[in-house]
Amino acid sequence: MPGLRREDFVVREDGVPHEVKYLWQESDLPLTVVLLADVSGSEYQFIEQHRQTVLQFLSQVLSPGDRAALVSVERQQRLVTDLTNSMETLRTGVEVLGQESAAILGDPCAGKRERLLLFTTIFKPCGGTALWNGVYFAAKFKLRPSSGRKAILLLTDGWDTGSDHGLVDAIESAQSADAMVYSIRYTDRNLNAAFPNELRKAKRNLERIAWETGGLAFEGEAEKVPGIFKSIETALRNEYVIGYPVTPASHEHRYHKLTVTVTRPGLTVRARNGYYAQ
């Protein structure tokens, strides 16, 4: 919503209120976006739909000064197309999505993730969908070094079946890169019936990573995709930037929780939930 003033915002860091000293809106910063498509077995029937969705995003949202990369996830996370502002290069990557043998992005899954089972620590092997590995390495290696507004768009059912990095790692990596995570969820009806608990949890995980990074989670209904992209573009290009004085505690090398609210009735703020002091 345009027209808000700094007096309308209330910022708390680790529960302590801070006076908002600066407030401005920026609509002309370039976007850097990683488009991450799940091409694993559970999403195989949606690969063509993923291709069309990515192409639609490129044509509807990206401007000449923006950059995008294309990442696929199955047993490993792969960099199909590196960050570029060339629509031709990106479209070439889209054409081979799900068929490529692109280079692995980051470290290959090695089955190192621990999990507790009956009070015994075991290691979770690599499965068919290294989703959180993909988010983790995309944020770390592609978005963290970039400037401007940054985002990751996930096309997936949200079901990670084998990553060395878990959901919390993915969230922290995105937060460290100042990147918002958006998701469009595509689910197979038969798989949903066979694994209802797993896919309900997967949906909650997509909602959580979006909420904790300031993004949004959507359902993948084809007729709604143009409106979804409009919402994402509006959010990315019309943010408020808030500045407030930091305290010595703000420099402590840890995660600092932020809450941002507004005093005007009827408005809801969507903002990242915190930051890591460098």
C-alpha positions as CSV (number, residue, x, y, z in Angstrom):
1,M,0.0,0.0,0.0
2,P,1.5,3.4,-0.9
3,G,1.4,6.5,1.3
4,L,2.6,5.0,4.6
5,R,4.8,7.1,6.8
6,R,7.5,6.0,9.2
7,E,5.3,6.9,12.1
8,D,2.9,4.1,10.9
9,F,5.5,1.4,11.5
10,V,6.5,-0.3,14.7
11,V,9.7,-2.4,14.7
12,R,10.9,-4.7,17.4
13,E,14.2,-6.5,17.4
14,D,14.4,-9.4,19.8
15,G,11.3,-8.0,21.5
16,V,12.8,-4.5,22.0
17,P,11.1,-1.6,20.2
18,H,13.2,0.6,17.9
19,E,12.3,4.0,16.5
20,V,12.0,4.0,12.7
21,K,14.3,6.8,11.5
22,Y,14.1,6.2,7.7
23,L,11.5,4.9,5.4
24,W,11.4,4.9,1.6
25,Q,10.0,2.9,-1.3
26,E,12.1,1.7,-4.2
27,S,10.5,0.4,-7.4
28,D,13.5,0.5,-9.7
29,L,16.0,-1.9,-8.1
30,P,16.9,-4.8,-10.4
31,L,15.6,-8.3,-9.5
32,T,17.7,-11.4,-9.2
33,V,15.6,-14.5,-9.2
34,V,16.4,-18.2,-9.0
35,L,13.6,-20.3,-10.6
36,L,13.8,-23.7,-9.0
37,A,11.8,-26.5,-10.6
38,D,11.2,-29.9,-9.1
39,V,11.7,-32.6,-11.8
40,S,11.7,-35.6,-9.5
41,G,9.4,-38.6,-9.9
42,S,6.6,-37.1,-7.9
43,E,6.6,-34.0,-10.2
44,Y,7.4,-35.7,-13.5
45,Q,3.9,-35.2,-14.9
46,F,4.1,-31.5,-14.2
47,I,7.5,-30.9,-16.0
48,E,5.8,-29.5,-19.1
49,Q,3.7,-27.3,-16.9
50,H,6.8,-26.2,-15.0
51,R,8.4,-25.2,-18.4
52,Q,5.3,-23.1,-19.3
53,T,5.2,-21.5,-15.9
54,V,8.9,-20.5,-16.0
55,L,8.4,-19.0,-19.5
56,Q,5.4,-17.1,-18.4
57,F,7.3,-15.7,-15.4
58,L,10.1,-14.7,-17.7
59,S,7.8,-12.8,-20.0
60,Q,5.5,-11.3,-17.4
61,V,7.8,-10.4,-14.5
62,L,11.4,-9.9,-15.7
63,S,12.6,-6.6,-17.1
64,P,15.7,-6.0,-19.2
65,G,17.8,-5.1,-16.1
66,D,16.8,-8.2,-14.2
67,R,18.7,-11.5,-14.0
68,A,17.5,-15.0,-13.5
69,A,18.9,-18.5,-13.1
70,L,17.3,-21.9,-13.6
71,V,17.9,-24.7,-11.1
72,S,16.4,-28.2,-11.2
73,V,16.1,-30.7,-8.3
74,E,15.8,-34.5,-8.3
75,R,18.4,-36.7,-6.6
76,Q,20.8,-33.8,-6.9
77,Q,20.4,-30.1,-7.4
78,R,21.6,-28.9,-10.8
79,L,22.3,-25.5,-12.3
80,V,20.6,-25.6,-15.7
81,T,21.2,-21.9,-16.5
82,D,23.4,-19.6,-14.6
83,L,22.4,-16.0,-13.7
84,T,21.8,-14.1,-16.9
85,N,19.6,-11.3,-18.3
86,S,19.5,-13.1,-21.7
87,M,16.0,-14.3,-22.4
88,E,17.3,-16.5,-25.2
89,T,19.7,-18.3,-22.9
90,L,17.0,-18.8,-20.3
91,R,14.5,-20.1,-22.8
92,T,17.2,-22.6,-24.0
93,G,17.5,-23.8,-20.4
94,V,13.7,-24.2,-20.1
95,E,13.6,-26.4,-23.2
96,V,15.9,-29.0,-21.6
97,L,14.4,-28.8,-18.1
98,G,14.0,-32.3,-16.8
99,Q,16.2,-33.8,-19.6
100,E,19.5,-32.1,-18.8
101,S,22.6,-33.5,-17.1
102,A,23.7,-30.1,-15.9
103,A,26.4,-29.6,-13.3
104,I,25.6,-30.1,-9.7
105,L,25.1,-26.8,-7.8
106,G,27.1,-26.9,-4.6
107,D,28.0,-30.1,-2.9
108,P,26.4,-33.3,-4.2
109,C,24.0,-35.0,-1.7
110,A,26.0,-37.5,0.3
111,G,23.5,-38.8,2.8
112,K,25.0,-36.9,5.8
113,R,21.8,-35.5,7.3
114,E,21.1,-36.8,10.8
115,R,17.8,-37.8,12.1
116,L,16.6,-39.2,15.4
117,L,14.8,-42.5,15.3
118,L,13.8,-44.3,18.6
119,F,16.5,-42.3,20.4
120,T,19.1,-43.4,18.0
121,T,20.9,-41.1,15.6
122,I,20.9,-42.4,12.0
123,F,21.8,-40.7,8.7
124,K,19.1,-40.0,6.2
125,P,20.2,-41.3,2.8
126,C,19.8,-39.2,-0.4
127,G,16.4,-39.7,-1.9
128,G,14.7,-38.6,-5.1
129,T,14.1,-34.9,-4.3
130,A,16.9,-32.8,-2.9
131,L,14.7,-29.7,-2.6
132,W,16.2,-28.1,0.4
133,N,19.7,-28.7,-0.9
134,G,18.6,-26.7,-4.0
135,V,17.3,-23.8,-2.0
136,Y,20.3,-23.8,0.3
137,F,22.9,-23.7,-2.5
138,A,21.0,-21.4,-4.8
139,A,20.8,-18.8,-2.0
140,K,24.4,-19.3,-0.9
141,F,26.1,-19.3,-4.2
142,K,23.8,-17.4,-6.6
143,L,21.9,-14.8,-4.5
144,R,24.1,-14.0,-1.5
145,P,26.8,-12.4,-3.7
146,S,24.2,-10.4,-5.7
147,S,22.8,-7.0,-4.9
148,G,19.3,-5.5,-5.3
149,R,16.1,-7.4,-4.6
150,K,16.4,-11.2,-4.6
151,A,14.0,-14.1,-4.6
152,I,13.6,-17.8,-5.2
153,L,10.5,-19.2,-6.9
154,L,9.9,-22.9,-6.2
155,L,7.8,-25.1,-8.5
156,T,7.3,-28.2,-6.4
157,D,5.0,-30.3,-4.2
158,G,7.4,-29.4,-1.3
159,W,8.3,-33.0,-0.4
160,D,12.0,-33.3,0.2
161,T,13.0,-37.0,0.2
162,G,16.7,-36.6,0.7
163,S,18.9,-33.6,1.2
164,D,22.0,-33.1,3.4
165,H,20.5,-29.7,4.3
166,G,17.1,-29.6,5.9
167,L,14.3,-27.0,5.9
168,V,15.9,-24.9,8.7
169,D,19.2,-24.8,6.7
170,A,17.3,-23.6,3.6
171,I,15.5,-20.9,5.5
172,E,18.7,-19.6,7.1
173,S,20.5,-19.6,3.8
174,A,17.8,-17.6,2.2
175,Q,17.6,-15.2,5.1
176,S,21.4,-14.7,5.0
177,A,21.1,-13.9,1.3
178,D,18.3,-11.4,1.9
179,A,16.2,-13.5,-0.5
180,M,12.4,-14.0,-0.3
181,V,11.1,-17.5,-1.1
182,Y,7.9,-17.9,-3.1
183,S,6.3,-21.2,-4.0
184,I,3.7,-22.6,-6.4
185,R,2.7,-26.0,-5.3
186,Y,1.8,-28.8,-7.8
187,T,0.6,-32.1,-6.4
188,D,-0.3,-35.4,-7.9
189,R,-3.8,-36.6,-6.9
190,N,-2.8,-40.3,-6.6
191,L,0.3,-39.4,-4.6
192,N,-1.7,-37.2,-2.4
193,A,-4.1,-40.1,-1.6
194,A,-1.2,-42.5,-1.0
195,F,0.9,-40.2,1.2
196,P,-1.5,-37.6,2.7
197,N,0.5,-37.0,5.9
198,E,3.8,-36.4,4.0
199,L,2.2,-34.0,1.6
200,R,0.4,-32.1,4.3
201,K,3.7,-31.6,6.0
202,A,5.3,-30.6,2.7
203,K,2.6,-27.9,2.2
204,R,3.3,-26.6,5.7
205,N,7.0,-26.5,5.0
206,L,6.5,-24.4,1.9
207,E,4.3,-22.0,3.9
208,R,6.9,-21.8,6.6
209,I,9.8,-21.0,4.3
210,A,7.7,-18.3,2.6
211,W,6.5,-16.8,5.9
212,E,10.0,-16.7,7.5
213,T,11.6,-15.1,4.4
214,G,8.8,-12.6,3.6
215,G,7.5,-14.5,0.6
216,L,4.2,-16.1,-0.3
217,A,3.0,-19.7,-0.9
218,F,0.5,-20.5,-3.7
219,E,-1.4,-23.4,-5.1
220,G,-0.6,-24.3,-8.7
221,E,-3.8,-23.8,-10.5
222,A,-3.1,-22.9,-14.1
223,E,-5.8,-20.2,-14.4
224,K,-4.5,-18.5,-11.3
225,V,-0.8,-18.3,-12.4
226,P,-1.0,-14.8,-14.1
227,G,-2.5,-13.4,-10.9
228,I,0.1,-15.2,-8.8
229,F,2.9,-13.6,-10.8
230,K,1.2,-10.2,-10.5
231,S,1.2,-10.6,-6.7
232,I,4.9,-11.6,-6.7
233,E,5.9,-8.8,-9.0
234,T,4.0,-6.2,-7.0
235,A,5.6,-7.5,-3.8
236,L,9.1,-7.5,-5.2
237,R,9.0,-4.1,-6.9
238,N,7.1,-2.1,-4.3
239,E,8.7,-2.8,-1.0
240,Y,9.1,-0.4,1.9
241,V,12.7,-0.1,3.2
242,I,12.9,0.7,6.9
243,G,16.0,2.0,8.7
244,Y,16.4,2.2,12.5
245,P,19.4,2.7,14.8
246,V,21.2,-0.4,15.9
247,T,22.4,-1.2,19.4
248,P,25.5,-3.1,20.6
249,A,23.3,-6.2,20.9
250,S,22.5,-6.0,17.2
251,H,26.1,-6.7,16.4
252,E,26.1,-10.0,18.3
253,H,26.9,-12.8,15.8
254,R,23.6,-14.7,16.0
255,Y,20.0,-14.6,14.6
256,H,18.0,-11.6,15.6
257,K,14.2,-11.8,15.5
258,L,12.3,-9.0,13.9
259,T,8.6,-8.1,14.1
260,V,7.1,-5.3,12.0
261,T,3.6,-4.0,12.4
262,V,1.6,-0.9,11.4
263,T,-0.6,1.2,13.5
264,R,-3.2,1.8,10.7
265,P,-6.2,-0.5,11.1
266,G,-6.9,-3.1,8.5
267,L,-3.3,-3.5,7.2
268,T,-1.1,-6.6,7.5
269,V,2.7,-6.4,7.2
270,R,4.6,-9.1,5.4
271,A,8.3,-8.9,6.3
272,R,11.2,-11.2,7.0
273,N,11.3,-12.5,10.5
274,G,14.9,-11.7,11.3
275,Y,18.5,-11.4,10.2
276,Y,21.9,-12.9,11.0
277,A,24.5,-10.4,12.1
278,Q,27.6,-10.7,10.0
